[in-house]
Structures are given as C-alpha cells and as structure tokens.
Amino acid sequence: MSSADLSDTALVVLDDDGTVTAWTLAARRLTGHTPGEAVGRTAARILPGVADRLPARDGRPGAARIRHRDGRLLDVTLLLARTRALGPDTEASWTLDGDPRAVRTARALAARRLTEWGLDGLVDVAELIVSELTTDAVRHGRRPVGLRLLRGKTLTVEVSDGGAALAPHPRLALTTDEGGRGLHLVATLSRRWGVRPVPGGKVVWAELDYPRPPRTTARALPEPAALDAA
C-alpha cells in the first residue's frame, strides 16, 4: 500500500450515504465551513458541486465548482475515490527481480495463485496480461518490479516498477514489427486498464471479469404414466 502527504490537502471523507464523516482544516480554509458544521451533514448541502458527481466508483478526477460559505463560487480540482476493504485471501503480492527471468516467474506465481483461488478459467488470460505488463516493466522501468493480484468484484492485475516515466501508450505496430503489440493485447483481453503514479514509480493495472458459469438448460420431465383403471 502506498502513502502520500495530505497534510495540506482539503480532505473530506464521506460514507456510503454521502454524509461527511471527516473534514480537515484545509477543507475549512477552502470552504469556510468548520468541521463541526460539516461533519454529520450530507455532501449535497455542504458541497453541492461535488455531490453532483457522486457516486464515484474507482476514482473520478477533474475540475468541479463548489460554493464557499460566503457565496463565492470556487473552481477546484477534485478526486473522488471509494475505498474497498480487502478481506482475507483476496490479495497476493510479490517483488520480482528486474531481469528477463522475472516474466516467467510472474506468470508462474499468478497461475499458481489463481488456481488456489479456484479461478482456473482466468489463468490463460491472466498469464498473458502478466507477461506483457511485466515485460514492459523490466524493459522500460526500473527496479523494484512488483506483481499484485486483487480478487474483488473483478480480478485486478497490477505490475509496478520504479520508473519515473508515466502512462505507457499503445502504439500502432506494423506487420513487420516483432513487438509493440503488448498494450493492445492487454486492452483487448481486459475489462479496462490504466496507470497510476505511486511514490517512487508507477503501477500499470488491468481488470478481468470472472468467467460466467455455463447456463443450464432445463430438461422437461416425462409425463407421469397413466394409472390403470381398476
């Protein structure tokens, strides 16, 4: 888990109902509302510009307008995020050597853990994604290289490295090129993918939907045999 210095950030914590549960001093300076005035009230009353963008699922950054207590409209940069508690046996992580052997190791670790989780149907696709992301991290990033699997509503594959460069971009590979198709493959196989900065590097992630169970066809029951008349 990564951490960041939020000491001078206007940080507001909301519960699932949109009620304010925490309010920092920086939020007071920004809005004019004290923690005592804000905590326990809904975001729709305190931060109507923010409330318009709720609910946020995994994060929705961007510009928003909020109203100061004195009536002024303020433009702010907003990040909404919904935290998710990790239950037991829903997360696995490893630190890999930053050499070509790390790709094979990462594939084997992912396949073994998915099998332990009973997700055999995702092994082949996950191995391909792990291979592509780890290859990029080894070739273009810096040590340490990490692999993480998260089992939630979807399966999330994360590969981290210490490289300063952000946001790898898919490029159009020519038919004669031997490489360059890795991120296109990740985008095709995954539900969605992205990259986020972390202290000292970045994380490239991809989400996979779980295989749907096969649909069972109802079988018609045979008609009961007619009883012989006595």
Secondary structure as UniProt FT lines:
FT   TURN            7..8
FT   STRAND          12..14
FT   TURN            16..17
FT   STRAND          19..23
FT   HELIX           25..31
FT   HELIX           35..38
FT   TURN            39..40
FT   HELIX           43..46
FT   HELIX           48..51
FT   TURN            52..53
FT   STRAND          62..67
FT   TURN            69..70
FT   STRAND          73..78
FT   TURN            88..89
FT   STRAND          91..96
FT   HELIX           101..116
FT   TURN            117..118
FT   HELIX           120..122
FT   HELIX           123..140
FT   STRAND          145..151
FT   STRAND          155..161
FT   TURN            175..176
FT   HELIX           182..189
FT   STRAND          192..198
FT   TURN            199..200
FT   STRAND          201..208
//
